[in-house]
Amino acid sequence: MKKSYTQLLLGAAFLMATSAIGPGFLTQTAVFTQQLGASFAFVILISILLDIGAQLNIWTILSVSGKKAQELTRQIFPGSGQLLALLIVLGGAAFNIGNLAGCGLGLDVLFGLPGMWGALLSALLAVSLFWSDRFLVWLDRLTRVLGMLMIGLMLYVCFVSAPPLGEVAYRMILPDTIDAKAIITLVGGTVGGYISFAGAHRLIDSGLTGKEALPVVKRSAVSGILLASVMRILLFLAAWGVVARGLVLQDNNPAASVFRLAAGTVGFKLFGIVMWCAAITSVAGSAYTSYSFMTGFHPFIARQKKWIITIFVMLSASVYILIGKPVELLVMAGQVNGFILPFALTLLLLAAYRMRKDGYRHPIYYYIMGALVVLATGWLSIQSLR
C-alpha cells in the first residue's frame, strides 16, 4: 500500500477517534466510573460492540455510494437529508461549545490562563487550520500526533493509578447494574451525531470511494473505534483505580480529579495536556464534519467553506463565554446524539437496499448488525429518558 494511501486511512481513523475523544468523552467516563464502579466495564464493552456495528455500516454504505450522508439519505425520503443535516449541525454545535470549554480548562491548568481567553485562543487556532489551502493534510497531522500523545499520557496515568483488574474482568461479564443512560451516552459520545460521519466524509473528500476500496475502508473504520476504545478503557481504569481506593471525584471537574488523585501535581498538569489535546482535535473534527453537512443546505455555503467554519467555531466560543455550564452540556449532548444514531442508520440501511439496482449488495450480516444497533440504541434512548 502506498505511503500516502496509508496516511489517508490513518488520518480518517484518527479524525473519527479524536472527534470522539473530546472533553465530553473524558467527563462522561469519569462521571460514570464514579457512579457504576467496576460495572462500567460492561457498559464500555456493549458500547464498543454497538460502535463497531454502526461504523462498519455507515462507512461501507457511504464509501460505496461516493456520496455524503445528507446527499444519499435525501434520495430515500424528501427532506430527510436536510433534517439529518440539521440534527448533525445542532449536535455538533452543542459538542463544540463543550470542546472549547475544554480548551479553556486545559490552558488554565497548564498556564493559569483564564478559561475565556483559553477558549478564544484555541478557537482562533482551529479556525486558522481551515484557512490553509492544505487544511486536510494539517487536519490529518494534528489528529494523529495529538491522538498518540493522549494515549501515551493516559497509559502512564493508568499505570500509576494501579486499578484492581480482577474486579473489572468479573464485572465486565456480570455487572452489578446495567445503566441504559450510560450505554446510550457512551454510544452517542463515540459514534453519535457528527462523529460517526467524520472519517467517512474525510475519505469521500479524498476520492477514496467505490466497492474496490471497501477492504481498507472497513479496516480504517474499525481502527477508529479501537483507538477511541483504547483511550476510553485507559481512562476508565485510571478512574477505577482512584474510586476503588474510596476517593471521591469532584463534581465540578471529575476528569481532573482522576489525574490529580492518581498522580498528584504532575498528574494534574498531564490532565491539562490531555484535556487541551482532546478538546482542540474535537473542535477541528466537529467543525469539519458539521460543515460537510451544511453544504447540502445551499450552494452558497459550499462556496464559503472558510467563512462558514469560522462563524461556526466562533459562535460556539461565544455561547460558552456567555453561558458556561460545560459539564452538564457535554453529558446532555452525548445523550442527545445517541438519538440521532438510530435515525441516521435507519436511513442509510434503506439507502443500501435501494443501491441493489446499481449492482451493490450490502452483506446480509451487515443488515442484521445495523438493525440490532438501531433497535438497541432506540430502546436505550427511550429508557434513558425515564
C-alpha positions as CSV (number, residue, x, y, z in Angstrom):
1,M,0.0,0.0,0.0
2,K,1.4,3.4,-0.9
3,K,2.6,5.6,2.0
4,S,0.1,8.5,1.1
5,Y,-2.7,5.9,0.9
6,T,-1.9,4.6,4.3
7,Q,-1.7,8.1,5.7
8,L,-5.1,8.9,4.3
9,L,-6.7,5.8,6.0
10,L,-4.9,6.6,9.3
11,G,-6.0,10.2,9.0
12,A,-9.6,9.2,8.7
13,A,-9.4,6.7,11.6
14,F,-7.7,9.3,13.8
15,L,-10.2,12.0,12.8
16,M,-13.0,9.8,13.9
17,A,-11.3,8.7,17.1
18,T,-10.1,12.2,18.2
19,S,-13.5,13.6,17.3
20,A,-14.9,11.2,19.8
21,I,-12.1,11.7,22.4
22,G,-13.2,15.2,23.5
23,P,-13.9,16.9,26.9
24,G,-17.3,15.1,26.9
25,F,-15.6,11.8,26.5
26,L,-13.3,12.5,29.5
27,T,-16.2,13.9,31.6
28,Q,-18.6,11.1,30.8
29,T,-16.1,8.4,31.5
30,A,-15.1,9.8,34.9
31,V,-18.8,10.5,35.9
32,F,-20.0,7.0,35.1
33,T,-17.0,5.3,36.7
34,Q,-17.8,7.2,39.9
35,Q,-21.4,6.1,39.7
36,L,-21.1,2.5,38.5
37,G,-17.6,1.4,39.6
38,A,-16.2,-1.7,38.0
39,S,-19.6,-2.4,36.4
40,F,-18.8,0.4,34.0
41,A,-16.6,-2.2,32.2
42,F,-19.8,-3.9,31.0
43,V,-21.1,-0.6,29.7
44,I,-17.9,0.0,27.7
45,L,-18.0,-3.5,26.2
46,I,-21.6,-3.1,25.0
47,S,-20.9,0.3,23.6
48,I,-17.8,-0.9,21.7
49,L,-19.9,-3.6,20.0
50,L,-22.6,-1.1,19.1
51,D,-20.0,1.3,17.9
52,I,-18.4,-1.2,15.5
53,G,-21.8,-2.3,14.1
54,A,-22.7,1.3,13.4
55,Q,-19.4,2.4,11.9
56,L,-19.0,-0.5,9.6
57,N,-22.4,0.1,8.1
58,I,-22.0,3.8,7.8
59,W,-18.5,3.9,6.3
60,T,-19.3,1.0,3.9
61,I,-22.6,2.4,2.6
62,L,-21.2,6.0,2.1
63,S,-17.9,4.8,0.6
64,V,-19.7,2.6,-2.0
65,S,-22.1,5.3,-2.9
66,G,-19.4,8.0,-3.1
67,K,-22.0,10.4,-1.6
68,K,-22.1,12.1,1.8
69,A,-24.8,11.1,4.2
70,Q,-27.2,14.0,3.6
71,E,-26.9,13.6,-0.2
72,L,-27.6,9.9,0.0
73,T,-30.4,10.0,2.5
74,R,-32.5,12.7,0.8
75,Q,-33.0,10.3,-2.0
76,I,-34.9,8.0,0.4
77,F,-37.5,10.4,1.7
78,P,-37.9,14.0,0.6
79,G,-36.5,16.3,3.3
80,S,-34.8,13.5,5.3
81,G,-31.3,14.6,4.2
82,Q,-31.9,18.2,5.3
83,L,-33.4,17.0,8.6
84,L,-30.4,14.8,9.2
85,A,-28.0,17.6,8.4
86,L,-29.8,20.0,10.7
87,L,-29.7,17.5,13.6
88,I,-26.0,16.8,13.0
89,V,-25.1,20.5,12.8
90,L,-27.0,21.3,16.0
91,G,-25.5,18.4,17.8
92,G,-22.0,19.3,16.5
93,A,-22.5,22.9,17.8
94,A,-23.5,21.6,21.2
95,F,-20.4,19.5,21.4
96,N,-18.3,22.3,20.1
97,I,-19.3,24.6,22.9
98,G,-18.1,21.9,25.4
99,N,-15.0,21.3,23.3
100,L,-14.0,25.0,23.5
101,A,-14.7,25.0,27.2
102,G,-12.3,22.0,27.5
103,C,-9.7,24.0,25.6
104,G,-10.0,26.8,28.0
105,L,-9.8,24.5,31.0
106,G,-6.7,22.7,29.6
107,L,-4.8,26.0,29.1
108,D,-5.9,27.2,32.5
109,V,-4.4,24.1,34.2
110,L,-1.2,24.4,32.2
111,F,-0.6,28.2,32.2
112,G,-3.1,29.7,34.5
113,L,-4.8,31.4,31.5
114,P,-8.5,32.3,32.2
115,G,-10.9,29.9,30.6
116,M,-12.5,32.5,28.4
117,W,-9.2,33.5,26.8
118,G,-8.0,29.9,26.5
119,A,-11.2,29.1,24.6
120,L,-10.9,32.1,22.4
121,L,-7.2,31.5,21.5
122,S,-8.0,27.8,20.8
123,A,-10.9,28.8,18.6
124,L,-8.6,31.1,16.6
125,L,-6.0,28.3,16.2
126,A,-8.7,25.8,15.0
127,V,-10.0,28.4,12.5
128,S,-6.5,29.1,11.2
129,L,-6.2,25.4,10.3
130,F,-9.1,25.7,7.8
131,W,-7.8,28.8,6.2
132,S,-4.8,26.9,4.9
133,D,-5.1,25.6,1.3
134,R,-3.7,22.2,2.6
135,F,-6.2,22.0,5.5
136,L,-6.9,18.3,5.1
137,V,-3.2,17.5,5.4
138,W,-2.8,19.6,8.5
139,L,-6.0,18.1,9.9
140,D,-4.6,14.6,9.5
141,R,-1.3,15.5,11.1
142,L,-3.0,17.3,14.0
143,T,-5.3,14.4,14.9
144,R,-2.6,11.8,14.5
145,V,0.1,13.5,16.6
146,L,-2.2,14.7,19.4
147,G,-4.1,11.4,19.4
148,M,-1.0,9.4,20.0
149,L,0.2,11.8,22.7
150,M,-3.1,11.5,24.6
151,I,-3.0,7.7,24.6
152,G,0.7,7.7,25.8
153,L,-0.1,10.1,28.7
154,M,-3.2,8.2,29.6
155,L,-1.3,5.0,29.7
156,Y,1.1,6.5,32.3
157,V,-1.8,7.8,34.5
158,C,-3.4,4.4,34.3
159,F,-0.2,2.7,35.4
160,V,0.3,4.9,38.5
161,S,-3.4,4.6,39.4
162,A,-2.9,0.8,39.7
163,P,-6.6,-0.3,39.3
164,P,-7.7,-3.7,40.6
165,L,-8.2,-5.5,37.3
166,G,-9.8,-8.7,38.7
167,E,-13.0,-6.9,39.7
168,V,-13.1,-5.2,36.2
169,A,-12.8,-8.5,34.4
170,Y,-15.6,-10.0,36.5
171,R,-18.0,-7.1,36.3
172,M,-17.4,-6.8,32.5
173,I,-19.4,-10.0,32.2
174,L,-21.6,-9.9,35.4
175,P,-22.3,-6.3,36.2
176,D,-24.0,-5.2,39.4
177,T,-26.3,-2.9,37.4
178,I,-27.0,-2.2,33.8
179,D,-27.4,1.5,33.2
180,A,-29.2,2.3,29.9
181,K,-28.4,6.0,30.2
182,A,-24.7,5.3,30.5
183,I,-24.7,3.0,27.4
184,I,-26.6,5.4,25.2
185,T,-24.4,8.3,26.4
186,L,-21.2,6.4,25.6
187,V,-22.5,5.4,22.2
188,G,-23.8,8.9,21.5
189,G,-20.4,10.3,22.6
190,T,-18.4,7.9,20.4
191,V,-20.4,7.4,17.2
192,G,-23.4,9.6,17.7
193,G,-24.2,12.8,15.8
194,Y,-21.4,14.1,13.6
195,I,-18.7,11.7,15.0
196,S,-19.9,8.6,13.0
197,F,-19.6,10.5,9.7
198,A,-16.3,12.3,10.3
199,G,-13.9,9.6,8.9
200,A,-16.3,8.5,6.1
201,H,-16.7,12.1,4.8
202,R,-12.9,12.6,5.1
203,L,-12.4,9.6,2.7
204,I,-15.1,10.8,0.3
205,D,-13.5,14.2,0.1
206,S,-10.2,12.5,-0.8
207,G,-11.9,10.4,-3.5
208,L,-11.5,7.0,-1.8
209,T,-14.8,5.5,-2.8
210,G,-16.2,2.5,-4.7
211,K,-16.5,-1.2,-4.0
212,E,-12.9,-1.8,-4.7
213,A,-11.9,0.4,-1.7
214,L,-14.1,-1.5,0.8
215,P,-11.5,-3.7,2.5
216,V,-9.3,-0.8,3.5
217,V,-12.3,1.4,4.3
218,K,-13.6,-1.2,6.8
219,R,-10.2,-1.6,8.3
220,S,-10.0,2.2,8.8
221,A,-13.4,2.3,10.4
222,V,-12.6,-0.4,12.9
223,S,-9.2,1.2,13.7
224,G,-11.0,4.4,14.6
225,I,-13.3,2.7,17.0
226,L,-10.4,0.7,18.6
227,L,-8.4,3.9,19.0
228,A,-11.2,5.6,20.8
229,S,-11.9,2.5,22.8
230,V,-8.3,2.2,24.0
231,M,-8.5,5.7,25.3
232,R,-11.8,5.0,27.0
233,I,-10.6,1.9,28.7
234,L,-7.4,3.5,29.9
235,L,-9.3,6.5,31.4
236,F,-11.8,4.1,33.0
237,L,-9.0,2.0,34.5
238,A,-7.3,5.1,35.8
239,A,-10.6,6.4,37.3
240,W,-11.4,3.0,38.8
241,G,-8.0,2.8,40.5
242,V,-8.9,6.1,42.2
243,V,-12.5,5.2,43.0
244,A,-11.6,1.7,44.3
245,R,-9.4,3.3,47.0
246,G,-12.5,5.1,48.3
247,L,-11.6,8.5,46.9
248,V,-14.3,10.8,45.6
249,L,-14.1,12.7,42.3
250,Q,-15.0,16.4,42.3
251,D,-18.4,17.1,40.8
252,N,-17.3,20.3,39.0
253,N,-14.4,18.6,37.3
254,P,-14.4,14.8,37.7
255,A,-11.9,14.1,34.9
256,A,-9.3,16.4,36.5
257,S,-9.8,14.6,39.8
258,V,-8.8,11.3,38.3
259,F,-5.4,12.7,37.2
260,R,-4.7,14.6,40.4
261,L,-5.7,11.8,42.7
262,A,-3.8,9.2,40.7
263,A,-0.5,11.2,40.1
264,G,-0.6,14.3,42.2
265,T,0.5,17.7,40.8
266,V,2.2,16.0,37.8
267,G,-1.0,14.2,37.0
268,F,-2.9,17.5,37.2
269,K,-0.6,19.0,34.6
270,L,-0.9,16.0,32.4
271,F,-4.7,16.4,32.7
272,G,-4.2,19.9,31.2
273,I,-2.3,18.5,28.3
274,V,-4.8,15.7,27.6
275,M,-7.8,17.9,28.0
276,W,-6.4,20.5,25.6
277,C,-5.4,17.9,23.0
278,A,-8.8,16.1,23.3
279,A,-10.6,19.4,23.0
280,I,-8.8,21.1,20.1
281,T,-8.9,17.9,17.9
282,S,-12.6,17.6,18.6
283,V,-13.1,21.3,17.7
284,A,-11.5,20.6,14.4
285,G,-13.4,17.4,13.8
286,S,-16.7,18.9,14.7
287,A,-16.2,22.0,12.5
288,Y,-15.0,19.9,9.5
289,T,-17.9,17.4,9.7
290,S,-20.6,19.9,10.5
291,Y,-19.6,22.0,7.5
292,S,-19.6,18.9,5.3
293,F,-23.3,18.6,6.2
294,M,-24.1,22.3,5.8
295,T,-23.1,22.2,2.2
296,G,-26.4,20.4,1.4
297,F,-28.4,23.4,2.5
298,H,-27.4,25.9,-0.2
299,P,-24.7,26.1,-2.9
300,F,-23.6,29.4,-1.4
301,I,-22.5,27.6,1.8
302,A,-20.4,25.1,-0.3
303,R,-18.5,28.1,-1.8
304,Q,-17.8,29.8,1.5
305,K,-16.1,27.0,3.4
306,K,-13.5,29.2,5.3
307,W,-16.1,31.8,6.4
308,I,-18.8,29.2,7.4
309,I,-16.4,27.2,9.5
310,T,-15.0,30.4,11.1
311,I,-18.6,31.6,12.0
312,F,-19.5,28.1,13.3
313,V,-16.4,27.9,15.6
314,M,-16.6,31.5,16.8
315,L,-20.3,31.3,17.6
316,S,-19.7,28.2,19.7
317,A,-16.9,30.1,21.6
318,S,-19.3,33.0,22.2
319,V,-22.0,30.8,23.6
320,Y,-19.5,29.2,26.0
321,I,-18.2,32.5,27.2
322,L,-21.7,33.9,27.7
323,I,-23.5,30.9,29.2
324,G,-21.0,28.4,30.5
325,K,-22.1,25.1,32.3
326,P,-19.9,22.9,30.0
327,V,-20.1,19.7,32.2
328,E,-23.9,19.5,32.1
329,L,-23.9,20.3,28.3
330,L,-21.3,17.7,27.5
331,V,-23.2,14.8,29.2
332,M,-26.5,16.0,27.7
333,A,-25.0,16.4,24.2
334,G,-23.8,12.8,24.3
335,Q,-27.2,11.6,25.2
336,V,-29.0,13.7,22.6
337,N,-26.6,12.5,19.9
338,G,-27.5,8.9,20.8
339,F,-31.0,9.6,19.5
340,I,-29.6,10.7,16.1
341,L,-27.8,7.4,15.5
342,P,-30.8,5.1,15.1
343,F,-32.5,7.7,12.8
344,A,-29.4,8.2,10.6
345,L,-28.5,4.5,10.5
346,T,-32.1,3.5,9.5
347,L,-31.9,5.9,6.6
348,L,-28.6,4.6,5.4
349,L,-29.7,0.9,5.6
350,L,-32.7,1.8,3.4
351,A,-30.3,3.6,1.0
352,A,-28.1,0.5,0.9
353,Y,-31.2,-1.6,0.0
354,R,-32.0,0.7,-2.9
355,M,-28.4,0.5,-4.1
356,R,-29.1,-3.0,-5.4
357,K,-30.2,-1.6,-8.7
358,D,-26.7,-0.2,-9.1
359,G,-25.2,-3.6,-8.6
360,Y,-24.2,-3.3,-4.9
361,R,-25.3,-6.0,-2.5
362,H,-24.9,-4.9,1.1
363,P,-24.0,-8.0,3.2
364,I,-26.9,-9.6,5.0
365,Y,-25.0,-9.8,8.3
366,Y,-24.4,-6.0,8.0
367,Y,-28.1,-5.5,7.7
368,I,-28.6,-7.7,10.8
369,M,-25.8,-5.9,12.7
370,G,-27.2,-2.5,11.7
371,A,-30.8,-3.4,12.6
372,L,-29.6,-4.6,16.1
373,V,-27.8,-1.3,16.6
374,V,-30.9,0.6,15.6
375,L,-33.1,-1.4,17.9
376,A,-30.7,-1.3,20.8
377,T,-29.9,2.4,20.6
378,G,-33.5,3.3,20.0
379,W,-34.7,1.3,23.0
380,L,-31.8,2.5,25.2
381,S,-32.6,6.1,24.2
382,I,-36.2,5.7,25.3
383,Q,-35.1,4.0,28.6
384,S,-32.6,6.8,29.3
385,L,-35.5,9.3,29.2
386,R,-37.0,7.6,32.2
